[in-house]
Amino acid sequence: MSAIQSMNPAPSWALFTLIVLVLLATGHIDQLAHYHDFADQTHWLGLPNGKDVWSNLGLMLVGAWAGYDLKRTRTPFTGRISVYVLASAIVLTGLGSSYYHLQPNDFSLIWDRLPISLICAGLLGMVYQYTHQRSENGLLSAAIACALLGVWHWHVSGDLRLYLGMQVFTILALPLWLWQARAPRAITMALLWAIGFYIVSKVTEALDMQILTATAHLISGHTLKHLFATMAMACVVVAMRAMLLKPVSANGVRCLNRKFG
């Protein structure tokens, strides 16, 4: 089995600096004027905007699956705090998005965007600990602070740069760290599939009305966004399970002993 390699921090700092410079050059990024006007606003299964609400159920189930898996698996993997944050944030994203879509407005949107940012924080902490073989506490704390700051900054100023910047950094940093560490193929592929599904979810979100029209009002692009996001989080949980079951020791050699509760 291949060993996790020692990590050079320079590429991560270069990526972070590049994203900061791009965001500074971009200037204020406003939320779309009609952001809350979703294509499918019909009642479904007893709820307003029903399909956009009920399509979050999968996220809650995936998050619960992640939490259950973490609780029953005894492992020397030390990134468990990040995994707890990640699993909780997935559940909260499903709940927060459901709450938001019941009555879409800027206040309810806080409880959708905040857990999404916390998913990024948990992901960064988990993958950092696995690939760098260092405590993730410092990075996780900084990532959680950035998640809170990004959502707060958007809410008070209308500027989405910090909120979006954290997602961009996560999407780019994860494959960078996995490549640098020569992480196991199963973990790398699961997270790459997660990133791919998430990107597709953003595309369907942008094509909300077009997809609703093309499917004869069967399903909207935003509802599809939730379903693709659920698939992305399922891939994340697959990667998480692999990290829990195949942790690496301090000298970089993956442990073979596995114990289950």
C-alpha positions in Angstrom: 0.0 0.0 0.0 1.2 3.5 -0.7 2.0 5.8 2.1 0.7 9.2 2.6 3.4 11.6 1.6 4.7 14.6 3.5 2.9 17.8 2.5 4.4 21.0 1.1 2.1 23.9 2.4 3.2 26.3 -0.4 0.6 25.2 -3.0 -2.2 25.6 -0.4 -1.1 29.1 0.5 -0.7 30.0 -3.2 -4.3 28.8 -3.9 -5.6 30.8 -0.9 -3.8 33.9 -2.0 -5.0 33.6 -5.6 -8.6 33.2 -4.5 -8.3 36.3 -2.2 -6.8 38.4 -5.0 -9.5 37.3 -7.5 -12.2 38.2 -5.0 -10.6 41.5 -4.3 -10.4 42.3 -8.0 -14.0 41.1 -8.6 -15.5 43.6 -6.3 -19.0 43.4 -4.6 -20.9 40.3 -5.7 -24.6 40.9 -5.3 -27.3 38.3 -4.9 -29.6 38.1 -7.9 -32.5 40.5 -7.6 -35.2 37.8 -8.0 -33.2 35.1 -6.2 -36.2 34.0 -4.1 -38.6 33.6 -7.2 -38.2 29.9 -7.9 -39.6 28.4 -11.0 -41.8 25.8 -9.2 -43.9 27.4 -6.5 -46.7 24.8 -6.5 -48.1 23.1 -3.4 -47.0 19.5 -3.3 -47.7 16.9 -0.6 -49.3 19.5 1.6 -46.5 22.1 1.5 -45.9 25.4 -0.4 -43.0 25.1 -2.8 -43.4 21.4 -2.0 -40.8 19.8 -4.3 -38.1 22.3 -3.3 -38.9 21.5 0.4 -39.3 17.7 0.2 -36.2 17.2 -2.0 -34.1 18.1 1.0 -35.1 14.9 2.8 -32.3 13.0 1.2 -29.7 15.4 2.7 -31.1 14.8 6.2 -30.9 11.0 5.7 -27.3 11.2 4.3 -26.2 13.3 7.3 -27.9 10.9 9.7 -26.1 8.0 8.0 -22.8 9.8 8.4 -23.5 10.4 12.1 -24.5 6.8 12.7 -21.5 5.5 10.9 -19.2 7.7 12.9 -20.8 6.6 16.2 -20.5 2.9 15.5 -17.0 2.9 14.0 -14.0 2.7 16.4 -11.0 4.0 14.7 -7.6 5.7 15.4 -8.5 8.4 12.8 -8.1 11.6 14.7 -10.2 13.9 12.5 -13.4 12.9 14.2 -14.3 16.4 15.3 -14.4 17.6 11.7 -16.5 14.5 10.8 -19.0 15.4 13.5 -19.2 18.9 12.2 -19.6 17.6 8.7 -22.3 15.1 9.5 -24.2 17.7 11.6 -23.9 20.3 8.9 -25.3 18.0 6.3 -28.4 17.3 8.4 -28.7 21.0 9.2 -28.5 21.9 5.5 -31.5 19.7 4.8 -33.4 21.3 7.6 -32.3 24.8 6.9 -33.1 24.5 3.1 -36.5 23.1 3.9 -37.2 26.0 6.3 -36.0 28.5 3.7 -38.1 27.1 0.9 -41.3 27.1 3.0 -41.1 30.9 2.9 -38.1 32.2 0.9 -36.6 35.4 2.1 -33.2 36.8 3.1 -33.7 35.9 6.8 -34.7 32.3 6.2 -31.9 32.0 3.6 -29.3 32.5 6.5 -30.3 29.0 7.8 -29.7 27.5 4.4 -26.4 29.1 3.7 -24.8 28.8 7.1 -24.8 25.0 7.3 -23.6 24.8 3.7 -20.6 26.8 4.8 -20.1 24.5 7.8 -20.1 21.5 5.4 -17.1 23.2 3.7 -15.4 23.7 7.2 -16.0 20.0 8.1 -14.7 18.8 4.8 -11.6 20.9 4.9 -10.8 19.8 8.5 -11.4 16.1 7.7 -9.4 16.0 4.5 -6.6 18.2 6.0 -6.1 15.8 8.9 -6.1 12.8 6.7 -3.7 14.1 4.1 -1.4 16.2 6.3 -1.4 13.9 9.4 -1.7 16.9 11.7 -4.3 18.1 14.1 -7.1 19.7 12.2 -8.2 21.8 15.2 -6.6 25.0 14.0 -7.7 24.8 10.4 -11.2 23.7 11.5 -11.6 26.6 13.9 -10.5 29.0 11.2 -12.8 27.4 8.7 -15.8 27.6 11.0 -14.9 31.3 11.7 -14.8 32.0 8.0 -18.1 30.2 7.5 -19.8 32.4 10.1 -18.1 35.5 8.8 -19.0 34.8 5.2 -22.7 34.4 5.9 -22.8 37.4 8.3 -21.0 39.6 5.8 -23.5 38.7 3.1 -26.4 39.3 5.4 -25.3 42.8 6.5 -23.7 44.0 3.2 -25.3 41.9 0.4 -21.8 40.9 -0.7 -21.4 37.2 -1.5 -17.7 37.1 -2.0 -16.6 35.5 1.3 -19.5 33.0 1.1 -18.6 32.0 -2.4 -14.9 32.2 -1.8 -15.0 29.5 0.9 -16.8 27.1 -1.5 -14.3 27.8 -4.3 -11.4 27.2 -1.9 -12.9 23.9 -0.7 -13.6 22.6 -4.2 -10.0 23.3 -5.3 -8.1 22.5 -2.1 -9.5 19.0 -1.6 -8.2 17.6 -4.9 -4.9 19.5 -4.4 -4.3 17.9 -0.9 -5.4 14.4 -2.1 -3.0 14.7 -5.1 -0.1 15.9 -2.9 -0.6 13.1 -0.4 -1.1 10.4 -3.1 -4.2 9.4 -1.1 -5.9 6.1 -1.8 -7.8 6.0 -5.1 -11.1 5.1 -3.5 -11.1 8.2 -1.4 -9.9 10.5 -4.2 -12.5 9.3 -6.6 -15.3 9.5 -4.1 -14.5 13.2 -3.4 -14.0 14.0 -7.0 -17.4 12.5 -7.7 -18.8 14.7 -4.9 -17.3 17.8 -6.4 -18.6 16.8 -9.8 -22.2 16.3 -8.5 -22.0 19.6 -6.7 -20.9 21.5 -9.8 -23.8 19.9 -11.7 -26.2 21.0 -8.9 -25.1 24.6 -9.5 -25.7 24.2 -13.2 -29.3 22.9 -12.7 -29.9 25.7 -10.2 -29.0 28.3 -12.8 -31.3 26.5 -15.3 -34.3 26.4 -12.9 -37.1 27.5 -15.2 -35.6 26.0 -18.4 -35.5 22.6 -16.8 -39.1 23.0 -15.4 -40.3 23.9 -18.9 -38.3 21.1 -20.6 -39.8 18.5 -18.3 -43.4 19.7 -18.8 -43.4 21.0 -15.2 -42.5 17.7 -13.7 -39.3 18.9 -12.0 -37.5 22.2 -11.7 -33.8 22.9 -11.9 -33.7 23.9 -8.2 -35.3 20.6 -7.1 -32.7 18.8 -9.2 -30.1 20.9 -7.5 -31.1 19.4 -4.1 -31.0 15.9 -5.5 -27.6 16.3 -7.1 -26.3 17.9 -3.8 -27.6 14.9 -2.0 -25.6 12.6 -4.3 -22.6 14.8 -3.7 -22.9 14.4 0.1 -23.4 10.6 -0.3 -20.1 10.5 -2.1 -18.6 12.6 0.7 -19.8 10.0 3.3 -18.3 7.2 1.2 -15.0 9.0 1.4 -15.5 9.6 5.1 -16.1 5.9 5.7 -12.9 5.0 3.9 -10.9 7.5 6.0 -12.4 6.1 9.2 -11.8 2.5 8.2 -8.3 3.1 6.6 -6.7 5.7 8.7 -3.0 6.5 8.4 -0.6 6.2 11.3 1.8 8.9 12.4 4.6 7.6 10.1 2.3 7.7 7.1 1.5 4.0 6.7 -2.2 3.2 6.6 -3.3 1.0 9.5 -4.8 -2.4 8.7 -6.5 -3.1 12.0 -10.1 -2.2 12.0 -12.6 -2.4 14.8 -16.3 -1.9 14.7 -18.6 -1.1 17.5 
